[in-house]
Amino acid sequence: MQMHTTLSLRAQLNDAVVSFLKNEGMPCPKTRDGVVMLINALSHYREEGKELFPEVFVFDSLQDALKTLPESEYVEIGVEAKSADTMKQALKKCAPLARRGWAVYIERRPKAFAFGLFRCGSTALSLTPTELLINRGDPSIPVFMLRQIAENLIQVSGFSRSSLLVHFGATKDIELSPLPRLKEFITCITRDVPGEFQEQVAEFYLGVFSGVLRAGHGTLAAAVAGTKRAMPKAFKDGTTVKPQIAVVDRIKDVLEKTDCTSNTRLQASSALITGMLLSDGITVFGSDGSVRAYNAFVKNPKDGNSAIGGARARAFKVMSGLVGSDLIGAFMQSQDGRVDFCGKKQK
């Protein structure tokens, strides 16, 4: 006798979205259907073969949201029937344009969904819509946001601090979110940054690493004490950055000069560091927020376990053994989405 089992992941996701919208005080069957569709679409979103990583905000009043965002602007793309198909259409039309600070919005009107793009701020250091509408949101302005935070991992966050994480991968030991471990590593590379610039440097690196996580390529990074100038002896074949990228100085220029040149230099630094992190090998940071080297490698231990796991996992194991001596922190994202961190405990 044959037995057939049917498992509906969509039904499970549907129930989770219903609960999320209820917690946010934004229940709506049509919004629910659209959000389920968006979550599925964002897990690996492509247009014309190119991967895209848009952030999608859903709120009831565009104008109320814009009032809380400094130097904001928007472009309306369309207004169509209040249905999941409209939310799908909003993503298709807007996602290719949602870059360099622009995000997709969907405004819930009584009988329609309006959609388009919006942005805020004037420099690379300006707070993002996510920070202003979600993390520091006004309770009188209901809003939630969807985005891919790593390959096959979608985050839905609301202004009331509720969050829904949806993982589409098959990795058994995947953690719910890579962000806590990423923030621990960023704490290592900003430990000795002057206090008045620490928050800005941390936000800068959070943006850089978030882009790297979404790319899903995998990366290795190490942090050394700011006073340490020589490369760790266990590292080999690394390319030393001369002069080192002094992120603090570039951020200081943006804050003090507020001109296009300093802002462009900071954005260029972001692009360069991203490229280093997406290269093979280890990118080395100082605890003063600087970038010291990239494309560095470590020798794997000659023992019976050296063949277990991927090359990144083996290298990370070696790096972890150096924490407390040569390193103050080690970070890894593997290609299967797993993220790990090892750091020296602060007193």
C-alpha positions as a Markdown table, in Angstrom:
| # | Residue | x | y | z |
|---|---|---|---|---|
| 1 | Met | 0.0 | 0.0 | 0.0 |
| 2 | Gln | 1.5 | 3.3 | -1.1 |
| 3 | Met | 1.4 | 6.3 | 1.2 |
| 4 | His | 1.6 | 9.9 | 0.0 |
| 5 | Thr | 2.6 | 12.8 | 2.2 |
| 6 | Thr | 2.0 | 16.4 | 1.1 |
| 7 | Leu | 4.0 | 19.1 | 2.8 |
| 8 | Ser | 2.9 | 22.7 | 2.1 |
| 9 | Leu | 5.7 | 25.1 | 2.9 |
| 10 | Arg | 3.5 | 27.9 | 1.5 |
| 11 | Ala | 0.8 | 27.2 | 4.1 |
| 12 | Gln | 3.4 | 27.4 | 6.9 |
| 13 | Leu | 4.8 | 30.6 | 5.5 |
| 14 | Asn | 1.2 | 32.0 | 5.1 |
| 15 | Asp | 0.5 | 31.3 | 8.8 |
| 16 | Ala | 3.8 | 33.0 | 9.8 |
| 17 | Val | 3.0 | 36.1 | 7.8 |
| 18 | Val | -0.6 | 36.3 | 9.2 |
| 19 | Ser | 1.0 | 36.3 | 12.7 |
| 20 | Phe | 3.6 | 38.9 | 11.8 |
| 21 | Leu | 1.0 | 41.3 | 10.3 |
| 22 | Lys | -1.2 | 40.9 | 13.3 |
| 23 | Asn | 1.7 | 41.8 | 15.6 |
| 24 | Glu | 2.4 | 44.8 | 13.5 |
| 25 | Gly | -1.2 | 46.0 | 13.6 |
| 26 | Met | -1.4 | 45.7 | 9.8 |
| 27 | Pro | -3.6 | 42.7 | 9.1 |
| 28 | Cys | -5.0 | 42.4 | 5.6 |
| 29 | Pro | -5.6 | 39.3 | 3.5 |
| 30 | Lys | -4.4 | 40.9 | 0.3 |
| 31 | Thr | -1.3 | 42.2 | 2.0 |
| 32 | Arg | -0.7 | 38.7 | 3.4 |
| 33 | Asp | -0.9 | 37.1 | -0.1 |
| 34 | Gly | 1.4 | 39.8 | -1.5 |
| 35 | Val | 4.0 | 39.4 | 1.3 |
| 36 | Val | 4.1 | 35.6 | 0.8 |
| 37 | Met | 4.8 | 36.2 | -2.9 |
| 38 | Leu | 7.5 | 38.8 | -2.2 |
| 39 | Ile | 9.3 | 36.6 | 0.3 |
| 40 | Asn | 9.5 | 33.8 | -2.3 |
| 41 | Ala | 10.6 | 36.2 | -5.0 |
| 42 | Leu | 13.3 | 37.9 | -3.0 |
| 43 | Ser | 15.0 | 34.7 | -2.0 |
| 44 | His | 16.9 | 34.7 | -5.3 |
| 45 | Tyr | 15.6 | 37.7 | -7.3 |
| 46 | Arg | 16.9 | 38.2 | -10.8 |
| 47 | Glu | 16.0 | 40.4 | -13.7 |
| 48 | Glu | 17.5 | 39.6 | -17.1 |
| 49 | Gly | 19.9 | 37.2 | -15.4 |
| 50 | Lys | 21.3 | 39.8 | -13.0 |
| 51 | Glu | 20.8 | 39.3 | -9.2 |
| 52 | Leu | 19.1 | 42.2 | -7.5 |
| 53 | Phe | 18.8 | 43.0 | -3.8 |
| 54 | Pro | 16.0 | 45.5 | -3.3 |
| 55 | Glu | 14.6 | 46.6 | 0.0 |
| 56 | Val | 10.8 | 46.8 | 0.0 |
| 57 | Phe | 8.8 | 48.9 | 2.4 |
| 58 | Val | 5.1 | 48.6 | 3.0 |
| 59 | Phe | 3.2 | 51.4 | 4.8 |
| 60 | Asp | -0.2 | 53.1 | 4.8 |
| 61 | Ser | 0.9 | 56.6 | 4.2 |
| 62 | Leu | 3.9 | 57.6 | 2.0 |
| 63 | Gln | 3.7 | 61.2 | 3.1 |
| 64 | Asp | 3.7 | 60.3 | 6.8 |
| 65 | Ala | 6.8 | 58.2 | 6.2 |
| 66 | Leu | 8.6 | 60.8 | 4.2 |
| 67 | Lys | 8.1 | 63.4 | 7.0 |
| 68 | Thr | 10.3 | 61.4 | 9.3 |
| 69 | Leu | 13.1 | 61.0 | 6.6 |
| 70 | Pro | 15.5 | 64.0 | 6.2 |
| 71 | Glu | 16.1 | 65.2 | 2.6 |
| 72 | Ser | 13.7 | 62.6 | 1.2 |
| 73 | Glu | 12.2 | 62.3 | -2.3 |
| 74 | Tyr | 10.1 | 59.8 | -4.1 |
| 75 | Val | 9.0 | 58.7 | -7.6 |
| 76 | Glu | 5.6 | 57.1 | -8.0 |
| 77 | Ile | 5.6 | 54.3 | -10.6 |
| 78 | Gly | 2.0 | 53.1 | -10.5 |
| 79 | Val | -1.3 | 52.7 | -8.8 |
| 80 | Glu | -3.2 | 49.5 | -9.4 |
| 81 | Ala | -5.8 | 47.1 | -7.9 |
| 82 | Lys | -5.3 | 46.0 | -4.3 |
| 83 | Ser | -4.0 | 42.5 | -4.9 |
| 84 | Ala | -0.9 | 40.3 | -4.6 |
| 85 | Asp | -0.4 | 40.7 | -8.4 |
| 86 | Thr | 0.1 | 44.4 | -7.9 |
| 87 | Met | 2.8 | 43.8 | -5.3 |
| 88 | Lys | 4.4 | 41.4 | -7.7 |
| 89 | Gln | 4.2 | 44.0 | -10.4 |
| 90 | Ala | 5.7 | 46.7 | -8.0 |
| 91 | Leu | 8.7 | 44.5 | -7.4 |
| 92 | Lys | 9.3 | 43.7 | -11.1 |
| 93 | Lys | 9.0 | 47.4 | -12.2 |
| 94 | Cys | 10.9 | 48.9 | -9.2 |
| 95 | Ala | 13.6 | 46.4 | -8.3 |
| 96 | Pro | 16.0 | 47.2 | -11.2 |
| 97 | Leu | 15.9 | 50.9 | -10.0 |
| 98 | Ala | 16.3 | 50.2 | -6.3 |
| 99 | Arg | 20.0 | 50.9 | -5.9 |
| 100 | Arg | 22.4 | 53.5 | -4.5 |
| 101 | Gly | 20.1 | 54.4 | -1.6 |
| 102 | Trp | 16.7 | 54.0 | -3.5 |
| 103 | Ala | 14.2 | 51.5 | -2.0 |
| 104 | Val | 10.9 | 50.2 | -3.2 |
| 105 | Tyr | 7.7 | 51.3 | -1.5 |
| 106 | Ile | 4.2 | 49.9 | -1.5 |
| 107 | Glu | 1.5 | 52.2 | -0.1 |
| 108 | Arg | -1.7 | 50.5 | 1.1 |
| 109 | Arg | -4.6 | 52.7 | 0.1 |
| 110 | Pro | -8.3 | 51.8 | 0.8 |
| 111 | Lys | -8.9 | 50.3 | -2.6 |
| 112 | Ala | -5.5 | 50.2 | -4.3 |
| 113 | Phe | -1.8 | 49.6 | -3.9 |
| 114 | Ala | 0.4 | 52.5 | -5.0 |
| 115 | Phe | 4.1 | 51.8 | -5.6 |
| 116 | Gly | 7.4 | 53.4 | -6.5 |
| 117 | Leu | 10.8 | 54.3 | -5.1 |
| 118 | Phe | 12.0 | 56.6 | -2.4 |
| 119 | Arg | 15.3 | 57.7 | -0.7 |
| 120 | Cys | 16.6 | 59.9 | 2.0 |
| 121 | Gly | 19.8 | 61.6 | 3.1 |
| 122 | Ser | 22.6 | 63.3 | 1.2 |
| 123 | Thr | 25.8 | 61.5 | 2.0 |
| 124 | Ala | 27.1 | 58.0 | 2.4 |
| 125 | Leu | 26.8 | 58.5 | 6.2 |
| 126 | Ser | 23.1 | 59.4 | 6.2 |
| 127 | Leu | 20.9 | 57.1 | 8.2 |
| 128 | Thr | 19.0 | 54.6 | 6.0 |
| 129 | Pro | 15.2 | 54.3 | 5.7 |
| 130 | Thr | 15.6 | 51.0 | 7.6 |
| 131 | Glu | 17.2 | 52.7 | 10.5 |
| 132 | Leu | 14.8 | 55.6 | 10.6 |
| 133 | Leu | 11.5 | 53.8 | 9.8 |
| 134 | Ile | 12.1 | 50.4 | 11.4 |
| 135 | Asn | 14.9 | 50.5 | 14.1 |
| 136 | Arg | 13.9 | 54.0 | 15.3 |
| 137 | Gly | 10.3 | 53.9 | 14.0 |
| 138 | Asp | 7.5 | 56.1 | 15.1 |
| 139 | Pro | 4.7 | 54.0 | 16.5 |
| 140 | Ser | 2.1 | 56.2 | 14.9 |
| 141 | Ile | 3.5 | 55.3 | 11.4 |
| 142 | Pro | 2.9 | 51.5 | 10.8 |
| 143 | Val | 5.5 | 50.1 | 8.4 |
| 144 | Phe | 7.4 | 46.9 | 7.7 |
| 145 | Met | 10.3 | 46.1 | 5.4 |
| 146 | Leu | 11.4 | 43.0 | 3.4 |
| 147 | Arg | 14.9 | 42.3 | 2.2 |
| 148 | Gln | 17.4 | 39.5 | 1.5 |
| 149 | Ile | 20.1 | 39.6 | 4.2 |
| 150 | Ala | 22.0 | 36.6 | 2.9 |
| 151 | Glu | 21.6 | 34.0 | 0.2 |
| 152 | Asn | 18.3 | 32.3 | 0.6 |
| 153 | Leu | 17.6 | 34.2 | 3.8 |
| 154 | Ile | 14.8 | 36.8 | 3.9 |
| 155 | Gln | 14.1 | 39.2 | 6.7 |
| 156 | Val | 10.8 | 40.8 | 7.3 |
| 157 | Ser | 11.0 | 43.5 | 10.0 |
| 158 | Gly | 8.4 | 45.8 | 11.5 |
| 159 | Phe | 8.4 | 49.1 | 13.3 |
| 160 | Ser | 7.2 | 47.3 | 16.5 |
| 161 | Arg | 10.5 | 45.3 | 16.6 |
| 162 | Ser | 8.9 | 42.0 | 15.5 |
| 163 | Ser | 10.8 | 40.1 | 12.9 |
| 164 | Leu | 10.3 | 37.1 | 10.6 |
| 165 | Leu | 13.3 | 35.3 | 9.1 |
| 166 | Val | 12.7 | 32.8 | 6.3 |
| 167 | His | 15.4 | 30.5 | 5.2 |
| 168 | Phe | 15.1 | 28.6 | 1.8 |
| 169 | Gly | 18.3 | 26.6 | 2.0 |
| 170 | Ala | 18.8 | 23.0 | 3.0 |
| 171 | Thr | 21.7 | 23.6 | 5.4 |
| 172 | Lys | 20.8 | 21.9 | 8.7 |
| 173 | Asp | 22.8 | 24.0 | 11.1 |
| 174 | Ile | 22.0 | 27.4 | 9.6 |
| 175 | Glu | 21.6 | 30.1 | 12.3 |
| 176 | Leu | 18.5 | 32.3 | 12.2 |
| 177 | Ser | 20.4 | 35.4 | 11.2 |
| 178 | Pro | 24.0 | 36.3 | 10.4 |
| 179 | Leu | 23.7 | 39.8 | 11.7 |
| 180 | Pro | 24.5 | 39.2 | 15.4 |
| 181 | Arg | 27.8 | 37.6 | 14.6 |
| 182 | Leu | 28.6 | 40.2 | 11.9 |
| 183 | Lys | 28.0 | 42.9 | 14.5 |
| 184 | Glu | 30.4 | 41.2 | 16.9 |
| 185 | Phe | 33.1 | 41.3 | 14.2 |
| 186 | Ile | 32.4 | 44.9 | 13.4 |
| 187 | Thr | 32.8 | 45.6 | 17.2 |
| 188 | Cys | 36.4 | 44.2 | 16.8 |
| 189 | Ile | 37.3 | 46.4 | 13.9 |
| 190 | Thr | 35.9 | 49.5 | 15.6 |
| 191 | Arg | 37.2 | 48.8 | 19.1 |
| 192 | Asp | 39.9 | 51.5 | 18.9 |
| 193 | Val | 38.1 | 54.0 | 16.7 |
| 194 | Pro | 37.7 | 57.4 | 18.5 |
| 195 | Gly | 34.3 | 57.5 | 20.3 |
| 196 | Glu | 32.9 | 60.4 | 18.2 |
| 197 | Phe | 33.3 | 58.4 | 15.0 |
| 198 | Gln | 32.6 | 54.8 | 16.3 |
| 199 | Glu | 28.9 | 54.7 | 15.4 |
| 200 | Gln | 29.5 | 56.0 | 11.9 |
| 201 | Val | 32.4 | 53.6 | 11.2 |
| 202 | Ala | 30.2 | 50.7 | 12.5 |
| 203 | Glu | 27.3 | 51.7 | 10.2 |
| 204 | Phe | 29.7 | 52.0 | 7.3 |
| 205 | Tyr | 31.0 | 48.5 | 7.8 |
| 206 | Leu | 27.6 | 47.1 | 8.4 |
| 207 | Gly | 26.6 | 48.4 | 5.0 |
| 208 | Val | 29.7 | 46.9 | 3.3 |
| 209 | Phe | 29.4 | 43.5 | 4.9 |
| 210 | Ser | 25.7 | 43.3 | 4.4 |
| 211 | Gly | 26.3 | 43.7 | 0.7 |
| 212 | Val | 28.9 | 40.9 | 0.8 |
| 213 | Leu | 26.5 | 38.6 | 2.7 |
| 214 | Arg | 23.8 | 39.1 | 0.1 |
| 215 | Ala | 26.2 | 38.3 | -2.7 |
| 216 | Gly | 26.5 | 34.8 | -1.3 |
| 217 | His | 30.1 | 34.4 | -2.5 |
| 218 | Gly | 31.6 | 33.6 | 0.9 |
| 219 | Thr | 34.3 | 35.6 | 2.7 |
| 220 | Leu | 37.0 | 35.5 | 5.4 |
| 221 | Ala | 38.0 | 38.5 | 7.4 |
| 222 | Ala | 40.4 | 39.0 | 10.4 |
| 223 | Ala | 40.9 | 41.8 | 12.9 |
| 224 | Val | 44.3 | 42.7 | 14.4 |
| 225 | Ala | 45.0 | 45.2 | 17.1 |
| 226 | Gly | 45.2 | 48.8 | 15.8 |
| 227 | Thr | 48.8 | 49.1 | 17.2 |
| 228 | Lys | 49.9 | 46.0 | 15.3 |
| 229 | Arg | 51.5 | 47.0 | 12.0 |
| 230 | Ala | 53.1 | 43.7 | 10.8 |
| 231 | Met | 51.0 | 41.0 | 9.2 |
| 232 | Pro | 50.4 | 37.9 | 11.5 |
| 233 | Lys | 53.2 | 35.4 | 10.9 |
| 234 | Ala | 50.7 | 32.7 | 10.2 |
| 235 | Phe | 49.4 | 34.6 | 7.2 |
| 236 | Lys | 51.1 | 34.2 | 3.8 |
| 237 | Asp | 50.8 | 35.5 | 0.3 |
| 238 | Gly | 48.7 | 38.5 | 1.4 |
| 239 | Thr | 48.6 | 41.7 | -0.5 |
| 240 | Thr | 49.4 | 44.6 | 1.8 |
| 241 | Val | 47.3 | 47.8 | 1.1 |
| 242 | Lys | 49.6 | 50.8 | 0.8 |
| 243 | Pro | 48.6 | 53.2 | 2.1 |
| 244 | Gln | 46.1 | 51.4 | 4.3 |
| 245 | Ile | 42.5 | 52.4 | 3.9 |
| 246 | Ala | 41.9 | 54.8 | 6.8 |
| 247 | Val | 38.1 | 54.7 | 6.9 |
| 248 | Val | 38.0 | 57.0 | 10.0 |
| 249 | Asp | 39.8 | 59.7 | 8.1 |
| 250 | Arg | 37.4 | 59.5 | 5.2 |
| 251 | Ile | 34.4 | 59.6 | 7.4 |
| 252 | Lys | 35.8 | 62.5 | 9.3 |
| 253 | Asp | 36.2 | 64.4 | 6.0 |
| 254 | Val | 32.6 | 63.8 | 5.1 |
| 255 | Leu | 31.4 | 65.0 | 8.5 |
| 256 | Glu | 33.6 | 68.1 | 8.4 |
| 257 | Lys | 33.6 | 69.1 | 4.8 |
| 258 | Thr | 30.1 | 67.9 | 3.6 |
| 259 | Asp | 31.2 | 68.2 | 0.0 |
| 260 | Cys | 30.8 | 65.9 | -3.0 |
| 261 | Thr | 34.5 | 65.0 | -3.2 |
| 262 | Ser | 34.7 | 63.6 | 0.4 |
| 263 | Asn | 31.4 | 61.8 | -0.1 |
| 264 | Thr | 32.6 | 60.2 | -3.3 |
| 265 | Arg | 35.9 | 59.1 | -1.7 |
| 266 | Leu | 34.0 | 57.3 | 1.0 |
| 267 | Gln | 31.7 | 55.6 | -1.5 |
| 268 | Ala | 34.8 | 54.6 | -3.5 |
| 269 | Ser | 36.3 | 53.1 | -0.3 |
| 270 | Ser | 33.1 | 51.1 | 0.2 |
| 271 | Ala | 33.3 | 49.7 | -3.3 |
| 272 | Leu | 37.0 | 48.8 | -3.0 |
| 273 | Ile | 36.6 | 47.1 | 0.4 |
| 274 | Thr | 33.7 | 45.1 | -1.0 |
| 275 | Gly | 35.8 | 43.9 | -3.8 |
| 276 | Met | 38.5 | 42.8 | -1.4 |
| 277 | Leu | 36.0 | 40.8 | 0.7 |
| 278 | Leu | 34.7 | 39.1 | -2.4 |
| 279 | Ser | 38.2 | 38.1 | -3.4 |
| 280 | Asp | 39.8 | 34.8 | -2.5 |
| 281 | Gly | 41.6 | 34.7 | 0.8 |
| 282 | Ile | 41.4 | 36.7 | 4.0 |
| 283 | Thr | 40.8 | 40.5 | 4.3 |
| 284 | Val | 42.7 | 41.9 | 7.3 |
| 285 | Phe | 41.3 | 44.9 | 9.3 |
| 286 | Gly | 42.8 | 46.9 | 12.1 |
| 287 | Ser | 40.8 | 47.6 | 15.3 |
| 288 | Asp | 41.2 | 51.3 | 14.3 |
| 289 | Gly | 38.8 | 50.7 | 11.4 |
| 290 | Ser | 41.5 | 50.5 | 8.8 |
| 291 | Val | 42.0 | 47.9 | 6.0 |
| 292 | Arg | 45.5 | 46.4 | 6.1 |
| 293 | Ala | 45.6 | 43.6 | 3.6 |
| 294 | Tyr | 43.6 | 41.2 | 1.5 |
| 295 | Asn | 44.0 | 38.0 | -0.4 |
| 296 | Ala | 45.9 | 36.5 | 2.5 |
| 297 | Phe | 46.0 | 32.8 | 3.3 |
| 298 | Val | 46.9 | 30.6 | 6.3 |
| 299 | Lys | 48.5 | 27.2 | 6.3 |
| 300 | Asn | 46.1 | 24.4 | 7.2 |
| 301 | Pro | 47.3 | 22.2 | 10.1 |
| 302 | Lys | 48.8 | 18.9 | 9.0 |
| 303 | Asp | 46.6 | 16.5 | 10.9 |
| 304 | Gly | 44.0 | 13.9 | 10.2 |
| 305 | Asn | 41.2 | 16.4 | 10.1 |
| 306 | Ser | 42.6 | 18.8 | 7.5 |
| 307 | Ala | 40.5 | 17.3 | 4.8 |
| 308 | Ile | 37.2 | 17.8 | 6.7 |
| 309 | Gly | 35.0 | 20.7 | 5.6 |
| 310 | Gly | 35.6 | 23.3 | 2.9 |
| 311 | Ala | 38.7 | 25.4 | 2.5 |
| 312 | Arg | 37.1 | 28.4 | 4.2 |
| 313 | Ala | 36.0 | 26.4 | 7.1 |
| 314 | Arg | 39.5 | 24.9 | 7.6 |
| 315 | Ala | 41.0 | 28.4 | 7.3 |
| 316 | Phe | 38.6 | 29.8 | 9.8 |
| 317 | Lys | 39.5 | 27.0 | 12.2 |
| 318 | Val | 43.1 | 28.1 | 12.0 |
| 319 | Met | 42.2 | 31.8 | 12.3 |
| 320 | Ser | 40.1 | 31.0 | 15.4 |
| 321 | Gly | 43.2 | 29.4 | 17.0 |
| 322 | Leu | 45.1 | 32.7 | 16.5 |
| 323 | Val | 42.5 | 34.8 | 18.3 |
| 324 | Gly | 44.0 | 36.0 | 21.6 |
| 325 | Ser | 47.5 | 36.1 | 20.2 |
| 326 | Asp | 47.9 | 37.4 | 16.6 |
| 327 | Leu | 44.2 | 38.2 | 16.1 |
| 328 | Ile | 41.4 | 39.8 | 18.1 |
| 329 | Gly | 38.6 | 38.5 | 15.8 |
| 330 | Ala | 37.9 | 36.2 | 12.9 |
| 331 | Phe | 34.8 | 36.1 | 10.7 |
| 332 | Met | 33.6 | 33.7 | 8.0 |
| 333 | Gln | 30.7 | 33.4 | 5.6 |
| 334 | Ser | 30.7 | 30.1 | 3.7 |
| 335 | Gln | 29.1 | 29.7 | 0.3 |
| 336 | Asp | 26.3 | 27.6 | 1.8 |
| 337 | Gly | 25.3 | 30.7 | 3.9 |
| 338 | Arg | 26.8 | 29.7 | 7.3 |
| 339 | Val | 28.3 | 32.5 | 9.2 |
| 340 | Asp | 30.7 | 32.2 | 12.1 |
| 341 | Phe | 32.7 | 34.5 | 14.4 |
| 342 | Cys | 35.5 | 34.0 | 17.0 |
| 343 | Gly | 36.6 | 36.9 | 19.0 |
| 344 | Lys | 38.7 | 37.8 | 22.0 |
| 345 | Lys | 36.5 | 38.5 | 25.0 |
| 346 | Gln | 36.7 | 42.1 | 26.3 |
| 347 | Lys | 37.4 | 42.7 | 29.9 |
